[in-house]
Amino acid sequence: MKLLRKAIRSLHSKMKREIKLKPIGIIHTPYKEPKGMPIQGKFEKGVRGIIQVFPEYQSGLKDITEFSHLILIYYFNRSKEERLIGKPFLEDQEHGIFAIRSPHRPNHIGFSIVKLENIKDNTISFSEVDILNGTPLLDIKPYVKHFDSRCNVKSGWIEKHFKNGNMPKRTKIR
């Protein structure tokens, strides 16, 4: 155990304190501001958005049309604050930032699962949107039910908002 702690300290001191990411595209949606946007895209299935993938990444879209859903990883570029405690959209009680999906995170990284509608050249059309217009896209991954779905999942404090299969009242940002 002592050796492990020493190795961790050594690794931590050698690690860069900053990681640089670059966008691979821009997400365009009808949501110009957070107010009225769903807290998860599945609550507004008919809303559509598009992604303009930068031309130098277009070849990476090969075979993506074989998937029905995508995981979009993006940067919350409009969040200017960083919190470790925050209030989620579903309730007024505070929780740790890693127990909620607030954009005011240490690295401002967000992800959404969206439904792929169409791809033409470097433009991806999708639905089930919960992302602001002009958001920088960092990565795209295919949603794979065999990898991404789990059995016996516990959803912590969120469980009470979905009791008996009911839909929570706060599914849009106020």
N, C-alpha and C positions, 0 to 999 in steps of 0.2 A: 504494500500500500504506500509506503514511504517513497519507493522508487517511482510509482505512478504519479504521485503528487509532484515530485521533482520534474518528471517529464512534462507534465501539464504546465507547470510554471515556465519551463524552458520554452515550450511551444508558444505559450501565450506571449512571452516577451519577444519572440521572433516574428509573430504574426503581424502583418500590416494592420494598422488601426483603421484603415479606410479601404473600401472596395469600390472600384469604379465600374459602373454599368452603363451600357449605351442602349438607347431605344432601338427597336427593330421596326417600328411603325407607329402610327398614330390612330387612336380609337375615336371615331366620330359617332355621336349619339344625339338624340333629341334633348337630352338633359343638359341645360346650360348652367344650372345651379342645383345644389343638393335637394332643395325643397321640392317635394312632390315625387322624388325618385324612389322606386321601391328599394327596400333594404336588401333584397335578394331578387335576382332577375326572374326566378320562377313565380313570383307574385304578380308579374305583368308579362305574360307570355307573348303577347302580340306586338310588343315594342321592338323595333329593329334598329340595328346599328351597323356600321361598316368599319372595317379596318383597312387602312392604306399601309400595306407592308412596304418598307423601303425596297427599291428595286434590287439592291445588292443581296437581299434575303429571300427574294421570290422563289428561287430554286428549292429552298427549304420547305415550300408548301407542297412539294411532290407527295402524292398519296394521301394527303389530309382529307380529301373528299370521301374517303372510305369510312370516316368517322361521323357520327351524328352530333356529337358534342365536343367542345373544346374547353380547355382550362386556359384562361388568359391571365398572365401575370403582368402587373403594371405598377407604375409609380404614381402614388397620390400626390401629384405635383401642386395641388392647391392647398394642401395641408401645410401650414407654416408652424404648427406647434407639435410638441412631443410630450406625451403623457405616459405615465406608468399606471395610473388609475383613471378610469373614465366611466361615463354612463353609456350603456348600449342604447340602441334605438328602441328596443322592446320594452324598456322599463327605466325608472328613475333611480334605481339602486346602483351604486358604484361597484365596479369589479376591476380586477387587474387587467391591464391592456392585453395580456396574452390569453385572457378568457373572454374577450369580446372582439368584434371585427371593426373597430374604429379606424379611421384613416390617420389618426394622430399617434402613430406608432414610432418607435425609435428609427426605423428605416423607411417608413412610409410605403411599404410594399403591400399591394392588394392582389387578390385573385378573384376571378369569377368563373363559374361554369356557365357556358352559353351554348345555345343550339345553333349548329352550323346550318345556314340556309343555302349559300351558294359561294362559289369562288370563280372569279374571272380575272385572269392575269394576276396582278398583285393586290386585288381587292377582295376581301372576305366580307360577305353579308352574314349577319347572325341575328338571332332573336334572344329573348330572355335577358334583356339589358338592365344592368344596375351600375353603370359607369358614366362618369361625366364626360361631356364632349371635350375633345382635345387632350385626352389622357395619353401619356406616352406608354406604349406597349413594350415590355421588356422580353417577353417570351410567350410561346404558344406550346401547349402540350395537348395530345389527344386525351379525352376522357375515356377511360377503359373500365367498363364495369367489373371486369375480372381483377383489376388492380385497385380501383378507387372506391369501391363499395365495400363496406364492412358489415359483419353481423354483430349483434349484441352491443351496439353503440350506446354509450351514455353521453348525453348532451348537457350535463351540468345544470346550471340555473335556467337554461332555456327550456328544459322539459316542461316546466309548469305552464308555459305559454302555448303549448300544443296538446294539453290534456284532452283525452277522449277524442283525438283527431280534429279538434277545433283549430281554426285559423286565428292567430293573434290579431288584435285590433290595430296595432302599430306596424303595418307592413310598408308604410311610406314614410319618408323623412319629413318631419314637420318643420 
